[in-house]
Amino acid sequence: MTFRTRGFVAALLLLVAVVAFFSISGKLTDVSADEGNGFGQILVPLSDVKNYDVILDISPNATQYIPGAINLNYVEFFDQDKRLKPDSELARTLGDAGITRNDSVVVYGECLPCGGGPSAATYTYWIMKYLGQEKIGLLNGEISDWAAAKLPTENMSTIRPKSDYKPMLRPELLATYDFVESNQTQIVDARTPQDRSVGSIPGSINIPYDAVLEKDKLKDRNALSLLFSGLNKDRSVVVYSATGVKASMVCFALELLGYKASLYTWNDWLTHKNSENTSLTVGLERSQNITR
């Protein structure tokens, strides 16, 4: 083979390699673009709902359902004092709804009287993950998006046979008072500035829950990355609101971006401080809204 021929072959191989590289890069870019609003299977597109064992609507006042969906009002997770029920009661609630820990579950729904948005669904998602639900995702949309896509709806929810829900707790998803007080973590106050004015956990920074939303849906990856740019991704993050419901939206958004997040409540902080007879400049909030 002559020098000129060898040079031509080498150039041809280089050209093939370059084309292959950009082809692969293009595919990776396309995948990234496709997941820009989908975040893989943590946030489930409408088209993938059919792949789940259980479709869970957590709306308090639903009138339309995705076919096959069961309804479990998210307030069932709270006791009369608006605090999270014990683990055994949570497991019984899920079992009574016909859910097992091995089921794949997609969660959706909202609390319209509470102002809309996915807080009730993200809270349910987070609590079920805490109980050990591994195959779980949040629907990327609401029943209105489902109907707008001209997909069928039903007027009644489905009733599943009761099951025995056996939890496998992931305690790292729910922060404790001792951990929060230890100053070993980054603390995010997810309440509005108005709610924060009654007091806050020392050292916490304010990222209001609605800052992760755009038209009642989670913002895209770039917007969320900018929002959380002040947080260190190598350190854990604790997010709190009065009951943890709205804070769960921030936890969910952090999880989507690869942060290690846990959920906490302002009410628990106040309870411990009061029990320690610590002098506070604020007292318990006079009204505790279940959606905060």
MARNU-890114 format. One line per 5 residues: number of its first residue (from 1); their letters; for each residue x, y, z of N, C-alpha, C. Coordinates in nm, 2 decimals. Example, Ala and Ser with C-alpha at 12.3 -4.5 7.8 and 13.67 -1.06 7.14 Angstrom:
2
1	as	1.32,-0.57,0.78,1.23,-0.45,0.78,1.32,-0.33,0.78; 1.28,-0.22,0.71,1.37,-0.11,0.71,1.29,0.00,0.79 .
***
This chain:
292
1	mtfrt	0.09,-0.12,0.00,0.00,0.00,0.00,0.09,0.12,0.00; 0.06,0.22,-0.09,0.14,0.34,-0.10,0.12,0.43,0.01; 0.21,0.53,0.03,0.19,0.63,0.14,0.06,0.71,0.12; 0.03,0.74,-0.01,-0.09,0.82,-0.04,-0.21,0.74,-0.01; -0.21,0.61,-0.04,-0.33,0.53,-0.01,-0.35,0.51,0.14 .
6	rgfva	-0.24,0.49,0.21,-0.25,0.48,0.35,-0.30,0.61,0.42; -0.26,0.72,0.36,-0.31,0.85,0.41,-0.46,0.87,0.39; -0.50,0.82,0.27,-0.64,0.83,0.23,-0.73,0.74,0.33; -0.68,0.62,0.35,-0.75,0.53,0.44,-0.76,0.59,0.59; -0.64,0.64,0.63,-0.64,0.70,0.77,-0.74,0.82,0.78 .
11	allll	-0.74,0.90,0.67,-0.84,1.01,0.67,-0.98,0.97,0.67; -1.01,0.86,0.60,-1.14,0.80,0.59,-1.19,0.75,0.72; -1.09,0.68,0.79,-1.13,0.62,0.92,-1.15,0.73,1.02; -1.07,0.84,1.01,-1.09,0.95,1.10,-1.23,1.02,1.08; -1.26,1.03,0.95,-1.39,1.09,0.92,-1.51,1.01,0.98 .
16	vavva	-1.50,0.87,0.96,-1.60,0.78,1.01,-1.61,0.80,1.17; -1.49,0.81,1.23,-1.49,0.82,1.38,-1.56,0.95,1.42; -1.53,1.06,1.35,-1.59,1.19,1.38,-1.74,1.19,1.36; -1.78,1.13,1.25,-1.93,1.12,1.23,-2.00,1.04,1.33; -1.93,0.92,1.37,-1.99,0.84,1.48,-2.00,0.91,1.61 .
21	ffsis	-1.89,0.99,1.64,-1.89,1.07,1.77,-2.01,1.16,1.77; -2.03,1.24,1.66,-2.13,1.34,1.67,-2.27,1.28,1.66; -2.28,1.16,1.60,-2.40,1.09,1.59,-2.44,1.04,1.74; -2.34,0.99,1.81,-2.37,0.94,1.95,-2.40,1.06,2.03; -2.32,1.17,2.01,-2.35,1.29,2.09,-2.48,1.35,2.07 .
26	gkltd	-2.53,1.34,1.94,-2.66,1.39,1.91,-2.77,1.31,1.98; -2.75,1.18,1.98,-2.84,1.09,2.05,-2.85,1.12,2.20; -2.73,1.14,2.26,-2.73,1.17,2.40,-2.80,1.31,2.42; -2.77,1.40,2.33,-2.84,1.53,2.35,-2.99,1.52,2.34; -3.03,1.44,2.24,-3.17,1.42,2.22,-3.24,1.36,2.35 .
31	vsade	-3.17,1.26,2.41,-3.22,1.19,2.53,-3.23,1.30,2.64; -3.12,1.38,2.65,-3.12,1.48,2.76,-3.24,1.58,2.74; -3.26,1.61,2.61,-3.37,1.71,2.58,-3.50,1.65,2.61; -3.51,1.52,2.57,-3.64,1.45,2.60,-3.67,1.44,2.75; -3.56,1.43,2.83,-3.58,1.42,2.97,-3.58,1.55,3.04 .
36	gngfg	-3.57,1.66,2.97,-3.57,1.80,3.02,-3.68,1.83,3.11; -3.80,1.78,3.08,-3.92,1.80,3.16,-3.97,1.67,3.22; -3.90,1.56,3.18,-3.95,1.43,3.23,-3.87,1.37,3.34; -3.74,1.40,3.35,-3.65,1.35,3.45,-3.66,1.20,3.47; -3.66,1.13,3.36,-3.66,0.99,3.36,-3.80,0.94,3.42 .
41	qilvp	-3.80,0.84,3.50,-3.92,0.78,3.55,-3.96,0.83,3.69; -3.89,0.93,3.75,-3.93,0.99,3.87,-4.05,1.07,3.85; -4.05,1.14,3.73,-4.16,1.22,3.69,-4.22,1.16,3.57; -4.33,1.10,3.58,-4.39,1.00,3.48,-4.47,1.07,3.37; -4.44,1.06,3.24,-4.52,1.12,3.14,-4.66,1.05,3.13 .
46	lsdvk	-4.76,1.11,3.08,-4.89,1.06,3.07,-4.89,0.92,3.00; -4.81,0.91,2.89,-4.81,0.79,2.81,-4.76,0.67,2.89; -4.70,0.68,3.00,-4.64,0.57,3.07,-4.73,0.52,3.19; -4.84,0.59,3.21,-4.92,0.55,3.32,-4.97,0.41,3.32; -4.99,0.36,3.20,-5.04,0.22,3.18,-4.94,0.12,3.23 .
51	nydvi	-4.82,0.15,3.25,-4.71,0.06,3.29,-4.71,0.04,3.44; -4.79,0.11,3.52,-4.79,0.10,3.66,-4.90,0.01,3.72; -4.87,-0.06,3.83,-4.97,-0.15,3.89,-5.08,-0.07,3.95; -5.05,0.04,4.02,-5.14,0.12,4.09,-5.13,0.27,4.04; -5.25,0.32,4.01,-5.26,0.47,3.98,-5.33,0.53,4.10 .
56	ldisp	-5.26,0.61,4.17,-5.31,0.67,4.30,-5.34,0.81,4.29; -5.47,0.85,4.30,-5.52,0.98,4.30,-5.53,1.02,4.45; -5.46,1.13,4.49,-5.47,1.17,4.63,-5.55,1.29,4.66; -5.63,1.33,4.56,-5.71,1.45,4.57,-5.82,1.44,4.67; -5.84,1.54,4.75,-5.95,1.54,4.85,-6.09,1.54,4.79 .
61	natqy	-6.10,1.61,4.67,-6.24,1.63,4.61,-6.24,1.60,4.46; -6.19,1.49,4.43,-6.18,1.45,4.28,-6.32,1.42,4.23; -6.34,1.46,4.11,-6.47,1.43,4.04,-6.45,1.35,3.91; -6.32,1.35,3.86,-6.28,1.27,3.75,-6.16,1.20,3.78; -6.14,1.08,3.72,-6.03,0.99,3.75,-5.97,0.93,3.63 .
66	ipgai	-5.84,0.91,3.63,-5.78,0.83,3.53,-5.84,0.68,3.54; -5.88,0.62,3.43,-5.93,0.49,3.44,-5.85,0.39,3.52; -5.91,0.33,3.62,-5.84,0.23,3.71,-5.77,0.30,3.83; -5.78,0.43,3.84,-5.72,0.49,3.96,-5.80,0.47,4.09; -5.72,0.45,4.20,-5.79,0.45,4.33,-5.77,0.59,4.39 .
71	nlnyv	-5.86,0.62,4.49,-5.85,0.75,4.55,-5.82,0.73,4.70; -5.71,0.80,4.74,-5.67,0.80,4.88,-5.64,0.95,4.92; -5.73,1.01,4.99,-5.71,1.15,5.03,-5.59,1.16,5.12; -5.50,1.25,5.07,-5.37,1.26,5.14,-5.38,1.30,5.28; -5.48,1.36,5.32,-5.50,1.40,5.46,-5.51,1.28,5.56 .
76	effdq	-5.53,1.16,5.50,-5.54,1.04,5.58,-5.40,1.01,5.64; -5.30,1.08,5.60,-5.16,1.05,5.66,-5.14,1.13,5.79; -5.24,1.22,5.82,-5.22,1.31,5.94,-5.32,1.27,6.05; -5.28,1.29,6.17,-5.37,1.27,6.28,-5.45,1.40,6.31; -5.53,1.41,6.41,-5.62,1.52,6.44,-5.54,1.65,6.47 .
81	dkrlk	-5.41,1.64,6.51,-5.33,1.75,6.53,-5.25,1.79,6.41; -5.28,1.73,6.29,-5.21,1.76,6.17,-5.06,1.73,6.17; -5.03,1.62,6.24,-4.90,1.56,6.25,-4.90,1.42,6.18; -4.79,1.38,6.12,-4.78,1.26,6.05,-4.81,1.14,6.15; -4.90,1.05,6.10,-4.94,0.94,6.18,-4.82,0.84,6.21 .
86	pdsel	-4.83,0.76,6.31,-4.72,0.66,6.33,-4.71,0.57,6.20; -4.59,0.51,6.19,-4.56,0.42,6.07,-4.66,0.31,6.05; -4.70,0.25,6.16,-4.79,0.14,6.16,-4.93,0.18,6.10; -4.97,0.30,6.14,-5.10,0.35,6.09,-5.09,0.39,5.94; -4.98,0.44,5.90,-4.95,0.48,5.76,-4.96,0.35,5.68 .
91	artlg	-4.89,0.25,5.72,-4.89,0.12,5.65,-5.03,0.06,5.64; -5.11,0.08,5.75,-5.25,0.02,5.75,-5.33,0.10,5.65; -5.31,0.23,5.64,-5.39,0.32,5.55,-5.36,0.28,5.40; -5.23,0.25,5.37,-5.20,0.21,5.23,-5.25,0.07,5.21; -5.24,-0.02,5.30,-5.29,-0.16,5.29,-5.44,-0.16,5.27 .
96	dagit	-5.51,-0.08,5.34,-5.66,-0.07,5.33,-5.70,-0.02,5.19; -5.61,0.06,5.13,-5.64,0.11,4.99,-5.60,0.01,4.88; -5.54,-0.11,4.93,-5.51,-0.21,4.83,-5.37,-0.20,4.77; -5.28,-0.13,4.84,-5.15,-0.11,4.79,-5.05,-0.20,4.87; -4.96,-0.26,4.80,-4.85,-0.34,4.86,-4.72,-0.26,4.83 .
101	rndsv	-4.61,-0.29,4.91,-4.48,-0.22,4.89,-4.42,-0.27,4.76; -4.46,-0.38,4.71,-4.40,-0.43,4.58,-4.46,-0.38,4.46; -4.58,-0.31,4.47,-4.65,-0.25,4.36,-4.57,-0.14,4.30; -4.58,-0.12,4.17,-4.53,0.00,4.11,-4.65,0.10,4.11; -4.62,0.22,4.16,-4.72,0.32,4.19,-4.69,0.45,4.12 .
106	vvyge	-4.79,0.51,4.05,-4.78,0.65,4.00,-4.88,0.73,4.07; -4.83,0.84,4.13,-4.92,0.93,4.21,-4.95,1.06,4.14; -5.08,1.10,4.15,-5.11,1.23,4.10,-5.23,1.29,4.18; -5.26,1.41,4.15,-5.37,1.48,4.22,-5.33,1.61,4.28; -5.43,1.69,4.32,-5.40,1.81,4.38,-5.51,1.85,4.48 .
111	clpcg	-5.49,1.95,4.56,-5.58,2.00,4.66,-5.63,2.14,4.61; -5.73,2.14,4.53,-5.78,2.27,4.48,-5.81,2.37,4.58; -5.88,2.33,4.69,-5.91,2.43,4.80,-5.79,2.49,4.86; -5.68,2.42,4.85,-5.55,2.46,4.91,-5.47,2.55,4.82; -5.52,2.58,4.70,-5.45,2.66,4.60,-5.39,2.59,4.48 .
116	ggpsa	-5.42,2.46,4.47,-5.37,2.39,4.36,-5.22,2.35,4.37; -5.17,2.31,4.26,-5.03,2.26,4.26,-5.01,2.12,4.31; -4.89,2.07,4.29,-4.87,1.92,4.32,-4.83,1.89,4.46; -4.84,1.98,4.56,-4.79,1.96,4.69,-4.85,1.83,4.76; -4.98,1.81,4.74,-5.04,1.69,4.80,-4.98,1.56,4.74 .
121	atyty	-4.95,1.57,4.61,-4.90,1.45,4.54,-4.75,1.43,4.58; -4.67,1.54,4.59,-4.53,1.52,4.62,-4.52,1.47,4.77; -4.61,1.52,4.85,-4.60,1.47,4.99,-4.63,1.32,5.00; -4.73,1.28,4.93,-4.77,1.14,4.93,-4.65,1.06,4.87; -4.59,1.10,4.77,-4.48,1.04,4.71,-4.36,1.02,4.81 .
126	wimky	-4.34,1.13,4.88,-4.22,1.13,4.98,-4.25,1.04,5.09; -4.37,1.04,5.15,-4.41,0.95,5.26,-4.40,0.81,5.22; -4.45,0.78,5.10,-4.44,0.64,5.05,-4.30,0.59,5.03; -4.21,0.68,4.98,-4.07,0.65,4.97,-4.01,0.62,5.11; -4.05,0.70,5.20,-4.01,0.68,5.34,-4.05,0.54,5.39 .
131	lgqek	-4.17,0.50,5.35,-4.22,0.37,5.40,-4.15,0.25,5.32; -4.07,0.28,5.22,-4.00,0.18,5.14,-4.05,0.15,5.00; -4.15,0.23,4.95,-4.20,0.21,4.82,-4.09,0.24,4.72; -4.04,0.14,4.65,-3.93,0.16,4.56,-3.97,0.20,4.41; -4.08,0.14,4.37,-4.13,0.16,4.23,-4.24,0.27,4.24 .
136	iglln	-4.20,0.39,4.24,-4.29,0.50,4.26,-4.25,0.62,4.18; -4.35,0.68,4.12,-4.32,0.80,4.04,-4.44,0.90,4.05; -4.41,1.02,4.01,-4.51,1.13,4.02,-4.56,1.16,3.88; -4.69,1.17,3.85,-4.74,1.20,3.72,-4.70,1.34,3.68; -4.65,1.35,3.56,-4.61,1.49,3.51,-4.74,1.55,3.45 .
141	geisd	-4.82,1.60,3.55,-4.95,1.66,3.51,-5.06,1.63,3.60; -5.18,1.68,3.57,-5.30,1.65,3.65,-5.41,1.59,3.57; -5.52,1.57,3.63,-5.63,1.51,3.55,-5.67,1.61,3.44; -5.65,1.74,3.46,-5.69,1.83,3.35,-5.60,1.81,3.23; -5.47,1.78,3.25,-5.38,1.75,3.14,-5.42,1.62,3.07 .
146	waaak	-5.46,1.52,3.15,-5.50,1.40,3.10,-5.62,1.41,3.01; -5.72,1.49,3.05,-5.84,1.52,2.97,-5.81,1.60,2.85; -5.72,1.70,2.87,-5.68,1.78,2.75,-5.61,1.70,2.64; -5.55,1.59,2.68,-5.48,1.50,2.58,-5.58,1.41,2.52; -5.71,1.43,2.55,-5.83,1.35,2.50,-5.81,1.20,2.54 .
151	lpten	-5.76,1.18,2.66,-5.75,1.05,2.71,-5.88,1.02,2.80; -5.93,0.90,2.80,-6.05,0.87,2.87,-6.04,0.90,3.02; -6.16,0.94,3.08,-6.17,0.95,3.23,-6.29,0.88,3.28; -6.29,0.86,3.41,-6.41,0.79,3.47,-6.46,0.88,3.59; -6.58,0.87,3.62,-6.64,0.95,3.73,-6.63,0.88,3.86 .
156	mstir	-6.59,0.76,3.87,-6.57,0.68,4.00,-6.43,0.63,4.00; -6.38,0.62,4.12,-6.25,0.56,4.14,-6.26,0.41,4.16; -6.15,0.34,4.14,-6.15,0.19,4.15,-6.13,0.15,4.30; -6.19,0.04,4.34,-6.17,-0.01,4.47,-6.09,-0.14,4.46; -5.97,-0.15,4.53,-5.89,-0.26,4.52,-5.90,-0.34,4.65 .
161	pksdy	-5.88,-0.47,4.65,-5.89,-0.56,4.77,-5.79,-0.51,4.87; -5.82,-0.52,5.00,-5.72,-0.48,5.10,-5.60,-0.57,5.10; -5.49,-0.51,5.14,-5.36,-0.59,5.14,-5.29,-0.57,5.27; -5.18,-0.64,5.28,-5.10,-0.62,5.40,-4.97,-0.55,5.36; -4.97,-0.42,5.39,-4.86,-0.34,5.35,-4.74,-0.35,5.46 .
166	kpmlr	-4.63,-0.40,5.41,-4.52,-0.43,5.50,-4.41,-0.32,5.47; -4.40,-0.22,5.56,-4.30,-0.11,5.53,-4.16,-0.15,5.55; -4.07,-0.09,5.49,-3.93,-0.10,5.51,-3.87,0.04,5.51; -3.87,0.09,5.63,-3.85,0.24,5.65,-3.71,0.29,5.60; -3.72,0.41,5.54,-3.60,0.48,5.50,-3.59,0.61,5.59 .
171	pella	-3.55,0.60,5.71,-3.55,0.71,5.81,-3.48,0.84,5.76; -3.38,0.82,5.67,-3.30,0.93,5.62,-3.39,1.03,5.54; -3.51,0.99,5.50,-3.59,1.09,5.43,-3.67,1.18,5.51; -3.68,1.15,5.64,-3.75,1.24,5.74,-3.65,1.28,5.84; -3.62,1.41,5.84,-3.52,1.46,5.94,-3.57,1.47,6.08 .
176	tydfv	-3.48,1.45,6.17,-3.52,1.46,6.32,-3.48,1.60,6.37; -3.54,1.63,6.48,-3.50,1.76,6.55,-3.35,1.76,6.59; -3.30,1.65,6.64,-3.16,1.64,6.68,-3.06,1.67,6.56; -3.10,1.61,6.44,-3.02,1.63,6.32,-3.02,1.77,6.28; -3.14,1.83,6.27,-3.15,1.97,6.23,-3.08,2.06,6.32 .
181	esnqt	-3.08,2.04,6.45,-3.02,2.13,6.55,-2.86,2.11,6.55; -2.82,2.00,6.49,-2.67,1.97,6.50,-2.59,2.05,6.41; -2.65,2.13,6.32,-2.57,2.22,6.23,-2.49,2.14,6.13; -2.53,2.01,6.10,-2.45,1.93,6.01,-2.51,1.93,5.87; -2.61,2.01,5.85,-2.68,2.00,5.72,-2.72,2.14,5.67 .
186	qivda	-2.76,2.16,5.55,-2.81,2.28,5.49,-2.96,2.28,5.52; -3.02,2.39,5.56,-3.16,2.39,5.60,-3.23,2.49,5.51; -3.34,2.45,5.45,-3.42,2.53,5.36,-3.55,2.55,5.42; -3.59,2.68,5.43,-3.73,2.71,5.48,-3.81,2.73,5.35; -3.91,2.64,5.33,-3.99,2.64,5.21,-4.12,2.72,5.23 .
191	rtpqd	-4.14,2.79,5.34,-4.25,2.87,5.36,-4.24,3.01,5.28; -4.35,3.07,5.27,-4.35,3.21,5.21,-4.28,3.31,5.30; -4.23,3.42,5.25,-4.17,3.52,5.34,-4.27,3.56,5.45; -4.40,3.57,5.42,-4.50,3.61,5.51,-4.51,3.51,5.63; -4.51,3.38,5.60,-4.51,3.27,5.70,-4.38,3.27,5.78 .
196	rsvgs	-4.27,3.30,5.71,-4.14,3.30,5.77,-4.13,3.41,5.87; -4.21,3.51,5.86,-4.20,3.63,5.95,-4.23,3.60,6.09; -4.30,3.48,6.12,-4.33,3.45,6.26,-4.21,3.38,6.33; -4.11,3.35,6.25,-3.99,3.29,6.31,-3.94,3.18,6.21; -3.81,3.14,6.23,-3.75,3.04,6.14,-3.64,2.96,6.22 .
201	ipgsi	-3.60,2.85,6.17,-3.49,2.78,6.22,-3.36,2.85,6.20; -3.28,2.87,6.30,-3.16,2.95,6.28,-3.07,2.89,6.17; -3.02,2.97,6.09,-2.93,2.93,5.98,-3.00,2.88,5.85; -3.13,2.88,5.86,-3.20,2.84,5.74,-3.21,2.95,5.63; -3.21,2.90,5.50,-3.23,3.00,5.40,-3.37,2.98,5.34 .
206	nipyd	-3.42,3.08,5.28,-3.56,3.08,5.23,-3.57,3.05,5.08; -3.62,2.94,5.05,-3.66,2.91,4.91,-3.81,2.87,4.91; -3.90,2.97,4.89,-4.04,2.94,4.90,-4.08,2.83,4.81; -4.18,2.75,4.85,-4.22,2.63,4.78,-4.27,2.67,4.64; -4.33,2.78,4.62,-4.38,2.82,4.49,-4.28,2.86,4.39 .
211	avlek	-4.15,2.88,4.44,-4.04,2.91,4.36,-4.00,2.80,4.26; -4.04,2.67,4.30,-4.01,2.56,4.21,-4.12,2.54,4.11; -4.22,2.62,4.11,-4.34,2.60,4.02,-4.35,2.71,3.91; -4.41,2.67,3.80,-4.44,2.76,3.69,-4.58,2.71,3.64; -4.68,2.79,3.67,-4.82,2.75,3.63,-4.86,2.62,3.69 .
216	dklkd	-4.83,2.61,3.82,-4.87,2.49,3.90,-4.80,2.36,3.86; -4.69,2.37,3.79,-4.61,2.26,3.75,-4.46,2.29,3.78; -4.39,2.18,3.80,-4.25,2.20,3.83,-4.17,2.26,3.72; -4.08,2.35,3.75,-4.00,2.42,3.65,-3.91,2.32,3.58; -3.85,2.36,3.47,-3.76,2.27,3.40,-3.62,2.26,3.48 .
221	rnals	-3.54,2.17,3.43,-3.41,2.14,3.50,-3.32,2.27,3.51; -3.31,2.34,3.40,-3.23,2.46,3.41,-3.27,2.56,3.51; -3.40,2.59,3.52,-3.46,2.68,3.61,-3.44,2.64,3.75; -3.46,2.50,3.78,-3.44,2.45,3.91,-3.29,2.45,3.95; -3.20,2.43,3.86,-3.06,2.43,3.89,-3.02,2.57,3.93 .
226	llfsg	-3.07,2.67,3.86,-3.04,2.81,3.90,-3.10,2.84,4.04; -3.22,2.79,4.06,-3.28,2.82,4.19,-3.20,2.76,4.31; -3.14,2.64,4.29,-3.07,2.58,4.40,-2.92,2.60,4.39; -2.87,2.69,4.31,-2.73,2.72,4.28,-2.65,2.75,4.41; -2.72,2.81,4.51,-2.66,2.84,4.64,-2.64,2.73,4.73 .
231	lnkdr	-2.69,2.61,4.70,-2.68,2.49,4.78,-2.56,2.41,4.74; -2.49,2.35,4.83,-2.38,2.26,4.81,-2.43,2.12,4.78; -2.41,2.07,4.66,-2.46,1.94,4.62,-2.40,1.82,4.70; -2.28,1.85,4.76,-2.21,1.74,4.83,-2.26,1.73,4.98; -2.35,1.82,5.02,-2.40,1.82,5.15,-2.55,1.79,5.15 .
236	svvvy	-2.60,1.73,5.26,-2.74,1.70,5.26,-2.82,1.83,5.28; -2.95,1.82,5.25,-3.04,1.94,5.26,-3.16,1.90,5.33; -3.20,1.97,5.44,-3.33,1.95,5.51,-3.42,2.06,5.46; -3.54,2.03,5.42,-3.64,2.12,5.38,-3.76,2.12,5.47; -3.81,2.23,5.52,-3.92,2.23,5.61,-4.03,2.34,5.57 .
241	satgv	-4.15,2.31,5.61,-4.26,2.40,5.62,-4.34,2.36,5.74; -4.46,2.42,5.76,-4.53,2.40,5.88,-4.56,2.25,5.91; -4.62,2.19,5.81,-4.65,2.04,5.82,-4.57,1.96,5.73; -4.49,2.02,5.64,-4.40,1.94,5.55,-4.47,1.92,5.41; -4.60,1.95,5.40,-4.66,1.92,5.27,-4.60,2.00,5.16 .
246	kasmv	-4.60,2.13,5.17,-4.55,2.22,5.06,-4.40,2.21,5.05; -4.33,2.18,5.17,-4.19,2.16,5.16,-4.15,2.04,5.07; -4.24,1.94,5.07,-4.22,1.82,4.99,-4.20,1.85,4.84; -4.25,1.96,4.79,-4.23,2.00,4.65,-4.09,2.04,4.63; -4.03,2.11,4.73,-3.89,2.14,4.72,-3.80,2.02,4.73 .
251	cfale	-3.83,1.93,4.82,-3.76,1.80,4.84,-3.76,1.72,4.71; -3.88,1.72,4.64,-3.89,1.64,4.52,-3.80,1.70,4.41; -3.81,1.84,4.40,-3.73,1.90,4.30,-3.58,1.88,4.32; -3.54,1.88,4.45,-3.40,1.86,4.48,-3.36,1.72,4.45; -3.45,1.62,4.47,-3.42,1.48,4.44,-3.40,1.47,4.28 .
256	llgyk	-3.48,1.54,4.21,-3.47,1.53,4.06,-3.34,1.57,4.02; -3.28,1.67,4.09,-3.15,1.72,4.05,-3.03,1.65,4.11; -3.06,1.55,4.19,-2.95,1.47,4.25,-2.90,1.51,4.38; -2.98,1.60,4.45,-2.94,1.64,4.59,-2.99,1.53,4.69; -2.93,1.52,4.80,-2.98,1.43,4.91,-3.06,1.52,5.00 .
261	aslyt	-3.19,1.50,4.99,-3.29,1.58,5.07,-3.37,1.50,5.17; -3.41,1.57,5.28,-3.50,1.51,5.38,-3.60,1.62,5.42; -3.71,1.57,5.47,-3.83,1.65,5.50,-3.84,1.68,5.65; -3.88,1.80,5.69,-3.89,1.83,5.83,-4.01,1.93,5.84; -4.05,1.95,5.97,-4.16,2.04,5.99,-4.13,2.15,6.09 .
266	wndwl	-4.18,2.27,6.07,-4.16,2.38,6.16,-4.24,2.35,6.29; -4.35,2.28,6.28,-4.43,2.25,6.40,-4.35,2.16,6.50; -4.27,2.06,6.44,-4.19,1.98,6.52,-4.08,2.06,6.59; -4.02,2.15,6.52,-3.92,2.24,6.58,-3.97,2.32,6.70; -4.09,2.37,6.68,-4.15,2.45,6.79,-4.19,2.36,6.91 .
271	thkns	-4.24,2.24,6.88,-4.28,2.15,6.99,-4.16,2.12,7.07; -4.04,2.09,7.01,-3.92,2.06,7.09,-3.87,2.18,7.16; -3.87,2.29,7.10,-3.82,2.41,7.17,-3.91,2.45,7.29; -4.04,2.43,7.27,-4.13,2.46,7.38,-4.11,2.36,7.50; -4.09,2.23,7.46,-4.07,2.13,7.56,-3.94,2.15,7.64 .
276	entsl	-3.85,2.21,7.58,-3.72,2.24,7.64,-3.73,2.37,7.72; -3.84,2.43,7.72,-3.86,2.56,7.79,-3.76,2.67,7.74; -3.73,2.66,7.61,-3.64,2.76,7.55,-3.72,2.88,7.53; -3.65,2.99,7.55,-3.72,3.12,7.53,-3.72,3.15,7.38; -3.84,3.16,7.33,-3.86,3.19,7.18,-3.93,3.33,7.17 .
281	tvgle	-3.90,3.39,7.06,-3.96,3.52,7.03,-4.09,3.50,6.96; -4.12,3.37,6.93,-4.25,3.35,6.86,-4.31,3.23,6.93; -4.44,3.21,6.92,-4.51,3.09,6.97,-4.56,3.01,6.86; -4.64,2.91,6.89,-4.70,2.83,6.79,-4.79,2.91,6.70; -4.79,2.88,6.57,-4.88,2.95,6.48,-5.02,2.93,6.52 .
286	rsqni	-5.10,3.03,6.52,-5.24,3.02,6.57,-5.32,2.93,6.48; -5.29,2.93,6.36,-5.37,2.84,6.27,-5.27,2.76,6.18; -5.28,2.63,6.19,-5.19,2.54,6.11,-5.26,2.49,5.99; -5.22,2.54,5.87,-5.28,2.50,5.75,-5.22,2.37,5.70; -5.31,2.27,5.67,-5.26,2.14,5.63,-5.17,2.14,5.51 .
291	tr	-5.19,2.25,5.43,-5.11,2.25,5.30,-4.98,2.32,5.31; -4.94,2.37,5.42,-4.81,2.44,5.43,-4.69,2.34,5.45 .
***
